[in-house]
Amino acid sequence: MFEISALISGLGLGSMYGLMALGFYVTYAVSGTVNFAQGSSMMLGAVLTYTFAQTLGWPGWAAVLLALALCALYGLLVEVLAVRPFVNRGSDAWLMATVALGMVLDNVVMFTYGKEPRSLPSPLAQSSLEMGGVNLGVYPLQLVIPVVGLALAAVLHLLSRRTRWGTAMLAVVQNRAAARLMGIPIRRAVALAFALSTLFAGVAGVLIAPLFNVASDMGTLFGLKAFAVAILGGITSAWGVMIAGLLFGVVEALITSTLGSGYTQILTFALVIAALAWRPNGLFGRAEVKKV
């Protein structure tokens, strides 16, 4: 039962990493840039949900919907303020600009929301599941999280293959100049990619908040791990980053349960380095073919 609990917990965490890594994939695929403040986007989803639900007393569904909508709006602001001006000038300064914007958001939340971690209650995280009278040590929410993560990955895949918006995004990925000549609004496509990216991170924050304390710095380590997952899976593969997230989460949970939390970060990131040394383009990524 102990191994089952660790496995389920790992799948839940891995789904969170995968969702955030999907955000990295979406923006990189469309624009060749990423939002290095993705962890702050996750934190924003959790803090806004707590504020609307617990402080203002809104119904849970309304709090979640508005929180996610504001996360998507934040993604648009990231693209307009911290990415577009530098990309237009051919500068890579958007790397630092997105980091800086994330730090600004973290500190704004710290000063307005407070430093004290707070708990966000959920009916799916109040009592653990039992099987045959044995407590599994697993909350129902930990079973829901992987389902939601994989469902969103499937929705993203279907949108990119079966809708006009998805076709336009793929056209931008393959050839920006040709897509512009065909009348596809490139700027709008890139902005929507960033909105979708932060929306995924917000979903991760909303789902994980009842299992962890909600705090202004909760997204820092999650964002770092999500970026490691995106590179590990192959940032050019949507399913690759999702599968890599699940693998990362399971390995992390098993190391914690068998060796202790002191070894978790050391061994998981050491395994990431080893995997990238073996597969430099990620486990499921492909090397780009360059014409000369």
DAZI-V234589 format. One record per helix or strand of 2 or more residues. SS is the DSSP state (helix for helix, strand for strand). FROM is the first residue (numbers start at 1). TO is the last residue. Records with the same first field share a line. If there is no record, write none. Layout:
SS=FROM-TO / FROM-TO
//
This chain:
helix=2-31 / 38-55 / 60-88 / 94-113 / 123-125 / 140-162 / 164-174 / 176-181 / 186-209 / 219-233 / 238-259 / 261-278
strand=128-131 / 134-139
//
